[in-house]
Amino acid sequence: METEIPTIFSAKRTSFVRTSVIREILKLTVENSDILSFAGGLPNPHLLSKDILGSVMEATIRENIATALQYGDSSGYLPLRKQIIEELTDVPWNSPDSIIITHGSQQGLDILGKMFMDSDTNVLIEDPVYLGALQAFSPYHPQFFSVPMETDGPNLFWLEEILSQNKIHVFYANPSYQNPSTYTWSLEKRKQIASLLDEKEIILIEDEAYRYLDFEGNVYPSVSSLRKRNDLTFVLGSFSKILSPGFRLGWTVVPEVYRSLFTAIKQGNDLNSNQFSQVIVSKLLDEMDFKDHLRSIQRFYSEKKEILVSLMKNFLPEAKFSLPKGGMFLWVEYPKVSEKELMKQCLTSGVAMVPGSEFSPVKRTSSNFRMNFSFLGDVEMEEGVKRIAKVYRDINT
C-alpha cells in the first residue's frame, strides 16, 4: 500500500523567508575542509586567552553552578547587564533595566521585526545591507526602501528625498564598519541623521555589532546617543565579535515604553538566554583586562587587513575596494566578470567568497564580493587570493 505524502502547510509569511548563502557556504566548507573560505564573518578563535577562559569556567562550576545551570531572568543575568552599561554602551538614559540579553544580536533583530513590522510598515535600510537583518525582517513583509551608501555613511541627498516623499516608520542601520561594505558613518553624518530621525519621528534600530573593531581603537558615538527622542531608539550589541560567537550572546538597549513587550516576545522565543554563557561572560569581564583584550583584537585584525590588501594589490590589481577603518571585511569589486560565473568557478577551485547580491533587498546582479580577513592563516589567505586571481584571469582570457 502506497503512503500518501501529506500536503505541506505553512503560514503565508514563510513565503518571504530568505535563505542565507553565507550559511550554505559555511556548511560547504565544513563538509570540504580543502575549501579556503573568505565567506564567513568568523572571528579568529585564538584571540581569547585559553588560560583565563579555563579558570573562569572552573570558578563558575565551583562557585556559581546553581545559578549557571538554572533558568534565569528573561531580561538577562543582572551582573552582566550592569557590566554592559559600564563598558559597552553610551546611550545616556541607560540603566540595567534598559539592557535585555539576547541569543546573539540576531535575536534582537527578530524580536524588533515582530514588534514593529508588517505589510503596512515602511522600513528604510542601507544599500548594501546586512543579510541577517533581511532574514529577520522579511517574514513580516514590510515595504523596504533603501538608501545608497557612501564611504562616510548614507547619501544624505537620497536620504532626505526618501524621507520627504515617504512615511518611513523604521530605519535599520549598521553605522560602524558596516557589514558588508565596511563603510563607517562620519560624526557629522551621525549628528545630521540623528536630527532628521527626531524631526520625522522615526524608530532607529542601530546595529553596533562591530563598534569596537576600529583598527586604531577609536569608538564613535552611537547615533542613538545623539538623538533627543530616546523612546524611538534601539541599540543592538554582540559579544560574538569581541569575545566569541560560541557564547551566542548579544544585547538590546530597549526604551522603557517597549520593555514589557520586548521581554514578552523574547519569553515566547526562548524563556531566557543561555544562563551558563551569561555567567561565564560576566566572570570573563571581571577577570580579564577588557580594554587590553580589545586592543589585541584591533591590532590583530588591522594586521590581517593589511595582509589581504597587499595580496589583492599584488595578485589582483584590477580589483577595486576602499580601505576599511575597522571590522572584518573587504568589499571588493571585480570588474568585467559575472558574479555567478566568478562564484561558481571559485568554488570549483576551492575558494569561497560571498556575492554582493546577497546584501540587497532586491535580487540583482553585482560585481562586488565580501571577503573576510579575520579567520584564514596568512599562508592560506595568500593561496586563496592566488586561486581567485587565476579564476579571474581564466574568465577574462
C-alpha positions as a printed NumPy array, in Angstrom:
array([[  0.   ,   0.   ,   0.   ],
       [  1.403,   3.402,  -1.001],
       [  1.788,   6.046,   1.665],
       [  0.264,   9.351,   0.644],
       [  2.572,  12.308,   1.228],
       [  0.661,  14.998,   3.122],
       [  0.34 ,  18.443,   1.629],
       [  2.909,  20.775,   3.164],
       [  1.232,  23.535,   5.116],
       [  2.953,  26.732,   6.192],
       [  1.959,  30.246,   7.16 ],
       [  1.807,  32.826,   4.384],
       [  4.71 ,  34.772,   5.865],
       [  7.082,  31.855,   5.261],
       [  6.982,  32.658,   1.552],
       [  9.02 ,  35.787,   2.388],
       [ 11.746,  33.927,   4.302],
       [ 15.194,  34.475,   2.793],
       [ 17.885,  31.828,   2.839],
       [ 21.487,  32.727,   3.614],
       [ 24.076,  31.827,   1.003],
       [ 26.668,  32.54 ,   3.71 ],
       [ 25.339,  29.667,   5.85 ],
       [ 25.26 ,  27.404,   2.801],
       [ 28.874,  28.264,   2.003],
       [ 29.89 ,  27.689,   5.626],
       [ 28.186,  24.31 ,   5.533],
       [ 30.063,  23.502,   2.333],
       [ 33.407,  24.495,   3.857],
       [ 32.732,  22.328,   6.908],
       [ 31.97 ,  19.361,   4.665],
       [ 35.025,  20.085,   2.476],
       [ 37.967,  21.304,   4.559],
       [ 40.031,  21.91 ,   1.399],
       [ 37.941,  24.984,   0.55 ],
       [ 39.618,  28.218,   1.594],
       [ 36.826,  30.468,   2.812],
       [ 36.735,  34.257,   2.788],
       [ 32.958,  33.94 ,   3.16 ],
       [ 32.008,  33.857,   6.827],
       [ 32.278,  36.718,   9.279],
       [ 34.303,  34.447,  11.532],
       [ 36.245,  35.971,  14.433],
       [ 39.639,  34.409,  14.99 ],
       [ 39.225,  31.718,  17.672],
       [ 42.714,  32.216,  19.146],
       [ 42.202,  35.759,  20.469],
       [ 40.545,  34.711,  23.724],
       [ 43.019,  33.508,  26.359],
       [ 42.502,  29.786,  26.99 ],
       [ 44.053,  30.123,  30.446],
       [ 41.615,  32.831,  31.554],
       [ 38.682,  31.018,  29.943],
       [ 39.652,  27.779,  31.65 ],
       [ 39.984,  29.357,  35.097],
       [ 36.686,  31.23 ,  34.687],
       [ 34.846,  28.058,  33.709],
       [ 36.336,  26.236,  36.699],
       [ 35.319,  29.065,  39.014],
       [ 31.801,  29.079,  37.573],
       [ 31.388,  25.364,  38.191],
       [ 32.878,  25.663,  41.672],
       [ 31.145,  28.864,  42.825],
       [ 28.107,  29.606,  40.632],
       [ 26.839,  26.243,  39.433],
       [ 23.365,  26.653,  40.946],
       [ 22.865,  29.903,  39.036],
       [ 24.675,  28.935,  35.856],
       [ 22.755,  25.698,  35.28 ],
       [ 19.31 ,  27.084,  36.08 ],
       [ 16.648,  29.125,  34.299],
       [ 17.276,  32.845,  34.604],
       [ 15.62 ,  36.222,  34.315],
       [ 14.207,  36.741,  30.816],
       [ 15.92 ,  40.138,  30.725],
       [ 19.274,  38.524,  31.437],
       [ 21.804,  37.955,  34.195],
       [ 21.859,  41.19 ,  36.223],
       [ 25.662,  41.366,  36.831],
       [ 26.224,  41.067,  33.072],
       [ 23.661,  43.754,  32.287],
       [ 25.429,  46.107,  34.707],
       [ 28.77 ,  45.393,  33.027],
       [ 27.315,  46.158,  29.603],
       [ 26.125,  49.526,  30.915],
       [ 29.566,  50.309,  32.35 ],
       [ 31.721,  49.067,  29.451],
       [ 29.773,  48.76 ,  26.207],
       [ 27.022,  51.355,  25.806],
       [ 26.892,  55.139,  25.519],
       [ 23.184,  55.991,  25.459],
       [ 22.84 ,  58.477,  28.349],
       [ 19.483,  57.209,  29.576],
       [ 20.783,  53.654,  30.027],
       [ 20.211,  51.628,  33.167],
       [ 20.491,  47.868,  33.816],
       [ 16.732,  47.684,  33.234],
       [ 17.175,  49.026,  29.696],
       [ 19.503,  46.143,  28.75 ],
       [ 17.934,  42.873,  27.605],
       [ 20.3  ,  39.988,  26.89 ],
       [ 19.549,  38.15 ,  23.66 ],
       [ 20.664,  34.997,  21.884],
       [ 23.146,  36.944,  19.787],
       [ 22.15 ,  40.319,  18.389],
       [ 20.326,  38.363,  15.673],
       [ 17.554,  37.5  ,  18.127],
       [ 17.192,  41.194,  18.897],
       [ 16.592,  41.85 ,  15.205],
       [ 13.933,  39.149,  15.061],
       [ 12.12 ,  40.466,  18.142],
       [ 12.132,  44.021,  16.785],
       [ 10.798,  42.73 ,  13.476],
       [  7.91 ,  41.094,  15.322],
       [  7.281,  44.233,  17.33 ],
       [  7.189,  46.78 ,  14.539],
       [  6.868,  45.219,  11.108],
       [  4.017,  44.041,   8.946],
       [  2.825,  44.73 ,   5.41 ],
       [  1.913,  48.308,   6.383],
       [  5.378,  49.145,   7.717],
       [  7.864,  51.159,   5.695],
       [ 11.413,  50.142,   6.634],
       [ 14.442,  52.096,   5.469],
       [ 17.697,  50.156,   5.133],
       [ 21.19 ,  50.834,   3.843],
       [ 22.238,  49.58 ,   0.414],
       [ 24.075,  47.268,   0.719],
       [ 22.629,  45.899,   3.973],
       [ 23.456,  43.152,   6.458],
       [ 21.904,  39.915,   5.151],
       [ 20.893,  38.752,   8.644],
       [ 18.656,  41.805,   9.03 ],
       [ 16.889,  40.99 ,   5.767],
       [ 16.379,  37.432,   7.015],
       [ 14.971,  38.68 ,  10.324],
       [ 12.634,  41.295,   8.839],
       [ 11.468,  39.75 ,   5.559],
       [  8.961,  37.235,   7.04 ],
       [  6.888,  40.178,   8.3  ],
       [  6.716,  41.513,   4.734],
       [  7.461,  45.196,   5.339],
       [  7.928,  47.595,   2.451],
       [ 11.669,  48.142,   2.099],
       [ 13.216,  51.429,   0.991],
       [ 16.972,  51.598,   0.544],
       [ 19.411,  54.486,   0.7  ],
       [ 22.734,  54.177,  -1.169],
       [ 25.868,  54.127,   0.947],
       [ 28.954,  56.29 ,   0.584],
       [ 32.277,  55.652,   2.311],
       [ 31.263,  58.005,   5.168],
       [ 27.656,  56.839,   5.517],
       [ 24.299,  57.172,   3.764],
       [ 23.963,  59.53 ,   0.814],
       [ 22.235,  62.482,   2.513],
       [ 20.586,  63.777,  -0.656],
       [ 18.822,  60.48 ,  -1.274],
       [ 18.073,  60.006,   2.407],
       [ 16.288,  63.344,   2.58 ],
       [ 14.46 ,  62.583,  -0.685],
       [ 13.177,  59.269,   0.693],
       [ 12.125,  60.803,   3.995],
       [ 10.345,  63.721,   2.32 ],
       [  8.398,  61.544,  -0.106],
       [  7.526,  58.57 ,   2.122],
       [  6.328,  57.941,   5.643],
       [  9.201,  55.868,   6.999],
       [  8.422,  54.053,  10.245],
       [ 11.713,  52.27 ,  10.977],
       [ 15.329,  52.832,   9.927],
       [ 17.71 ,  49.887,  10.36 ],
       [ 21.374,  50.912,  10.215],
       [ 24.836,  49.467,  10.887],
       [ 26.878,  52.695,  11.272],
       [ 30.294,  51.346,  12.316],
       [ 32.336,  49.183,   9.895],
       [ 29.164,  48.127,   8.178],
       [ 28.607,  44.534,   7.16 ],
       [ 29.202,  44.074,   4.221],
       [ 30.597,  47.379,   2.9  ],
       [ 32.799,  48.225,   5.948],
       [ 31.749,  51.873,   5.448],
       [ 31.625,  53.905,   8.661],
       [ 29.378,  56.898,   9.246],
       [ 31.251,  60.121,   9.926],
       [ 30.499,  62.019,  13.124],
       [ 28.892,  64.812,  11.11 ],
       [ 26.527,  62.421,   9.323],
       [ 25.649,  60.753,  12.632],
       [ 24.588,  64.127,  14.021],
       [ 22.64 ,  65.135,  10.904],
       [ 20.822,  61.832,  10.638],
       [ 20.008,  61.763,  14.366],
       [ 18.372,  65.177,  13.93 ],
       [ 16.47 ,  64.032,  10.829],
       [ 15.143,  60.946,  12.613],
       [ 13.967,  63.063,  15.537],
       [ 12.241,  65.514,  13.196],
       [ 10.447,  62.715,  11.315],
       [  9.747,  60.636,  14.467],
       [ 11.347,  57.506,  13.028],
       [ 12.284,  54.437,  15.056],
       [ 16.004,  53.681,  14.775],
       [ 17.311,  50.126,  15.048],
       [ 21.057,  50.684,  15.391],
       [ 23.19 ,  47.586,  14.931],
       [ 26.573,  48.115,  16.58 ],
       [ 27.986,  44.584,  16.374],
       [ 31.323,  45.897,  15.009],
       [ 31.608,  49.083,  17.09 ],
       [ 34.759,  48.027,  18.961],
       [ 36.718,  46.77 ,  15.954],
       [ 38.294,  50.074,  14.919],
       [ 41.892,  49.425,  13.896],
       [ 43.117,  52.495,  15.818],
       [ 40.979,  51.852,  18.888],
       [ 38.568,  54.723,  18.142],
       [ 34.976,  54.433,  19.317],
       [ 32.366,  56.52 ,  17.507],
       [ 29.355,  57.765,  19.467],
       [ 26.256,  55.808,  18.616],
       [ 23.66 ,  57.623,  16.529],
       [ 21.188,  56.826,  19.298],
       [ 23.256,  58.778,  21.835],
       [ 22.87 ,  61.874,  19.634],
       [ 19.059,  61.693,  19.468],
       [ 16.587,  63.597,  21.612],
       [ 13.829,  61.005,  21.081],
       [ 15.049,  58.308,  23.476],
       [ 11.739,  56.489,  23.121],
       [ 12.388,  55.829,  19.418],
       [ 15.822,  54.241,  19.506],
       [ 17.121,  50.702,  19.973],
       [ 20.803,  49.71 ,  20.02 ],
       [ 21.992,  46.155,  19.411],
       [ 25.365,  44.85 ,  20.535],
       [ 27.108,  41.495,  20.459],
       [ 29.801,  39.513,  22.251],
       [ 30.345,  37.44 ,  19.1  ],
       [ 32.965,  39.751,  17.607],
       [ 34.704,  40.832,  20.834],
       [ 34.746,  37.525,  22.772],
       [ 33.36 ,  34.55 ,  20.856],
       [ 30.275,  33.69 ,  18.759],
       [ 30.18 ,  30.373,  20.62 ],
       [ 28.619,  32.082,  23.636],
       [ 25.705,  33.218,  21.401],
       [ 25.125,  36.333,  23.474],
       [ 24.143,  39.833,  22.478],
       [ 22.061,  42.599,  23.962],
       [ 19.493,  45.208,  23.02 ],
       [ 19.076,  48.622,  24.606],
       [ 15.29 ,  48.987,  24.883],
       [ 13.375,  52.196,  25.743],
       [ 11.227,  51.893,  28.854],
       [  7.936,  52.132,  26.981],
       [  8.731,  48.957,  24.974],
       [ 10.478,  46.781,  27.589],
       [  7.468,  44.741,  28.675],
       [  6.522,  43.919,  25.079],
       [ 10.109,  43.122,  24.065],
       [ 10.524,  40.815,  27.061],
       [  7.193,  39.077,  26.463],
       [  8.145,  38.309,  22.842],
       [ 11.534,  37.052,  23.973],
       [  9.87 ,  34.744,  26.511],
       [  7.925,  33.222,  23.643],
       [ 11.197,  32.62 ,  21.804],
       [ 13.44 ,  31.105,  24.456],
       [ 12.211,  31.881,  28.019],
       [ 15.706,  33.208,  28.758],
       [ 19.108,  33.4  ,  27.072],
       [ 21.815,  30.832,  27.806],
       [ 22.374,  31.299,  31.533],
       [ 25.644,  29.361,  31.632],
       [ 27.148,  31.546,  28.908],
       [ 25.969,  34.694,  30.672],
       [ 27.685,  33.757,  33.931],
       [ 30.886,  32.806,  32.074],
       [ 30.964,  36.069,  30.088],
       [ 30.286,  38.108,  33.225],
       [ 33.194,  36.427,  35.014],
       [ 35.425,  36.927,  31.953],
       [ 34.719,  40.651,  32.008],
       [ 35.637,  40.682,  35.721],
       [ 38.85 ,  38.692,  35.328],
       [ 40.384,  39.979,  32.106],
       [ 41.757,  43.392,  31.199],
       [ 38.948,  44.032,  28.741],
       [ 40.416,  47.191,  27.195],
       [ 43.708,  45.385,  26.59 ],
       [ 41.782,  42.462,  25.098],
       [ 40.003,  44.814,  22.682],
       [ 43.29 ,  46.393,  21.635],
       [ 44.77 ,  42.967,  20.898],
       [ 41.789,  42.178,  18.637],
       [ 42.026,  45.544,  16.913],
       [ 45.771,  45.186,  16.272],
       [ 45.381,  41.619,  15.017],
       [ 42.578,  42.482,  12.591],
       [ 44.453,  45.573,  11.402],
       [ 47.456,  43.386,  10.545],
       [ 45.248,  40.821,   8.785],
       [ 43.579,  43.567,   6.768],
       [ 46.961,  44.856,   5.636],
       [ 47.968,  41.367,   4.525],
       [ 44.811,  40.869,   2.435],
       [ 45.072,  44.356,   0.94 ],
       [ 48.7  ,  43.685,  -0.035],
       [ 47.804,  40.338,  -1.574],
       [ 44.935,  41.825,  -3.574],
       [ 47.103,  44.662,  -4.886],
       [ 49.844,  42.213,  -5.814],
       [ 47.826,  39.433,  -7.46 ],
       [ 44.588,  41.222,  -8.473],
       [ 45.354,  44.886,  -9.178],
       [ 42.15 ,  45.096, -11.257],
       [ 40.033,  44.638,  -8.117],
       [ 38.607,  47.796,  -6.539],
       [ 37.948,  48.439,  -2.856],
       [ 38.148,  51.187,  -0.246],
       [ 40.351,  50.721,   2.788],
       [ 38.226,  49.984,   5.877],
       [ 38.864,  51.737,   9.191],
       [ 37.849,  48.647,  11.126],
       [ 35.806,  45.467,  11.042],
       [ 36.473,  42.109,   9.415],
       [ 35.878,  42.528,   5.686],
       [ 36.942,  43.962,   2.368],
       [ 34.11 ,  44.921,  -0.001],
       [ 35.684,  44.11 ,  -3.35 ],
       [ 34.511,  44.93 ,  -6.854],
       [ 35.66 ,  42.524,  -9.575],
       [ 35.202,  44.327, -12.911],
       [ 34.316,  42.618, -16.192],
       [ 33.081,  39.333, -14.729],
       [ 29.711,  37.796, -13.994],
       [ 29.104,  37.385, -10.276],
       [ 27.505,  33.996, -10.831],
       [ 30.355,  32.719, -13.001],
       [ 33.082,  34.011, -10.684],
       [ 31.437,  32.44 ,  -7.638],
       [ 30.863,  29.105,  -9.376],
       [ 34.409,  28.806, -10.687],
       [ 35.93 ,  29.951,  -7.391],
       [ 34.057,  27.219,  -5.524],
       [ 35.214,  24.7  ,  -8.128],
       [ 38.762,  25.933,  -7.487],
       [ 38.36 ,  25.523,  -3.732],
       [ 37.875,  29.123,  -2.593],
       [ 34.743,  30.891,  -1.34 ],
       [ 33.507,  34.498,  -1.109],
       [ 30.023,  35.971,  -0.599],
       [ 28.419,  37.579,  -3.676],
       [ 27.269,  41.162,  -3.251],
       [ 23.746,  40.451,  -4.498],
       [ 23.026,  38.686,  -1.2  ],
       [ 23.165,  42.034,   0.576],
       [ 20.371,  43.698,  -1.362],
       [ 16.63 ,  43.646,  -0.58 ],
       [ 16.009,  43.168,  -4.294],
       [ 17.727,  40.328,  -6.141],
       [ 20.094,  41.889,  -8.632],
       [ 23.456,  41.206, -10.161],
       [ 26.533,  42.681,  -8.559],
       [ 30.233,  42.732,  -9.279],
       [ 31.024,  43.023,  -5.567],
       [ 32.044,  40.264,  -3.185],
       [ 32.519,  40.388,   0.584],
       [ 35.872,  38.973,   1.695],
       [ 36.645,  38.171,   5.334],
       [ 40.25 ,  38.551,   6.503],
       [ 39.983,  37.66 ,  10.204],
       [ 39.921,  33.866,  10.048],
       [ 42.319,  32.374,   7.488],
       [ 46.016,  31.982,   8.259],
       [ 48.455,  34.102,   6.25 ],
       [ 49.617,  31.22 ,   4.033],
       [ 46.026,  30.111,   3.409],
       [ 44.989,  33.672,   2.623],
       [ 47.738,  34.015,   0.016],
       [ 46.795,  30.724,  -1.599],
       [ 43.142,  31.762,  -1.627],
       [ 43.878,  35.068,  -3.352],
       [ 46.052,  33.264,  -5.916],
       [ 43.173,  30.893,  -6.698],
       [ 40.749,  33.8  ,  -7.123],
       [ 43.257,  35.598,  -9.367],
       [ 43.651,  32.523, -11.575],
       [ 39.868,  32.149, -11.913],
       [ 39.544,  35.847, -12.727],
       [ 42.257,  35.632, -15.404],
       [ 40.741,  32.467, -16.91 ],
       [ 37.354,  34.157, -17.231],
       [ 38.865,  37.235, -18.874],
       [ 41.063,  35.457, -21.425]])
